[in-house]
Amino acid sequence: QVQLVESGGDSVQAGGSLRLSCTPSLVTYSRYCMAWFRQAPGQEREGVASIETDGSTSYADSVKGRVTISHDNAKNKNTLYLQMNSLKPDDTAMYYCVANLRYDCYSGVLVDSWFFAYWGRGTQVTVSS
């Protein structure tokens, strides 16, 4: 069973920045679609950003221009990152690292949480005004 461990969540003021990290317990995989989802209390889960094997990325409209997803392909590392800048109170949520380690992403994958077999436990991001 693959485990995903997130870190980097924190409480910050509006306008601040955070970098979330996600480390999978399985370090060897040749094809992947990895992403970040978030869920605020009382709200639906939302796909934030995705990245696939060739480095192609996609972003939710709500975060475009403020967020960058990246994947460190270094041997024995394979860490997923989410750099978040110009944070807003609306970004407050639990952020989850998710992964499909067999297939690349596809257009619209951020609305299909079922596609991701592996989920981390989440890291909390709180943005105050």
C-alpha positions in Angstrom: 0.0 0.0 0.0 1.4 3.4 -1.0 1.4 6.1 1.6 1.5 9.8 0.9 2.8 12.1 3.6 2.1 15.8 3.4 3.8 18.6 5.2 4.1 22.3 5.1 0.7 23.5 6.1 0.6 26.4 8.5 -1.3 29.5 9.5 -0.4 32.6 7.6 -1.7 36.1 6.9 -3.3 37.0 3.6 -0.7 37.8 1.0 1.7 35.3 2.4 3.2 32.2 0.9 3.5 28.5 1.7 5.1 25.5 0.1 3.4 22.1 0.7 5.4 18.9 0.2 4.3 15.3 -0.3 6.5 12.3 -0.1 5.2 8.9 -1.3 6.4 5.7 0.4 6.9 4.2 -3.1 9.8 5.9 -4.8 9.9 4.0 -8.0 7.2 4.6 -10.6 7.5 5.3 -14.3 4.1 7.0 -15.0 2.0 9.1 -12.8 -0.7 11.7 -12.3 -0.3 13.5 -9.0 -2.4 16.3 -7.7 -3.4 18.5 -4.7 -7.0 18.6 -3.6 -8.4 20.7 -0.8 -11.5 20.8 1.3 -12.8 23.5 3.6 -15.4 22.8 6.3 -18.8 22.6 4.9 -17.6 22.8 1.3 -17.1 20.3 -1.5 -13.7 18.9 -2.2 -11.8 20.8 -4.9 -9.0 19.8 -7.2 -6.3 22.5 -7.1 -3.5 21.4 -9.4 -2.2 18.4 -11.1 1.1 17.2 -12.8 1.9 14.2 -14.9 4.9 12.2 -16.1 6.0 14.7 -18.8 5.7 17.6 -16.4 2.4 18.9 -17.9 0.3 20.7 -15.3 -3.2 22.0 -14.8 -4.7 24.3 -12.3 -8.1 25.2 -11.0 -9.2 28.7 -12.1 -9.4 29.8 -8.4 -5.6 29.4 -8.0 -4.2 30.1 -11.5 -1.3 32.6 -11.4 -0.8 32.1 -7.6 0.0 28.4 -7.3 2.7 26.2 -8.9 2.8 22.4 -8.7 6.1 20.6 -9.3 7.5 17.2 -8.9 11.1 16.4 -8.0 12.2 13.5 -10.2 15.5 13.0 -8.5 16.3 9.3 -7.7 14.9 8.1 -4.5 13.0 11.4 -3.9 10.0 11.8 -6.1 8.6 14.6 -3.9 5.5 16.6 -4.9 5.3 20.3 -4.1 2.7 23.0 -4.2 4.0 26.5 -4.0 1.2 28.9 -3.0 1.7 32.7 -3.2 -0.6 35.6 -2.6 -2.7 33.5 -0.3 -6.3 34.5 0.4 -8.6 33.6 3.3 -10.6 31.5 0.7 -7.5 29.3 0.4 -8.1 28.1 4.0 -8.7 24.3 3.8 -7.2 20.9 4.4 -4.9 20.1 1.5 -4.5 16.6 0.3 -1.8 15.0 -1.8 -3.2 12.4 -4.2 -1.7 10.1 -6.8 -2.4 7.7 -9.6 0.9 5.8 -10.1 -0.2 3.9 -13.2 -1.6 6.5 -15.6 -1.0 10.0 -16.8 -3.5 12.8 -16.2 -6.2 13.8 -18.6 -8.1 16.9 -19.3 -10.5 17.6 -16.5 -8.8 15.2 -14.1 -9.1 17.8 -11.3 -12.9 17.1 -11.1 -12.4 13.4 -10.9 -11.2 12.6 -7.4 -12.1 8.9 -8.0 -9.1 8.7 -10.4 -6.6 8.9 -7.6 -6.1 5.7 -5.8 -3.8 7.1 -3.1 -4.6 9.9 -0.7 -2.6 11.5 2.1 -4.0 12.4 5.4 -3.9 16.1 4.6 -2.1 19.2 5.9 -4.0 22.3 7.2 -3.6 25.7 5.6 -5.2 28.6 7.4 -5.1 32.1 5.9 -6.2 35.0 8.1 -7.2 38.4 6.8 
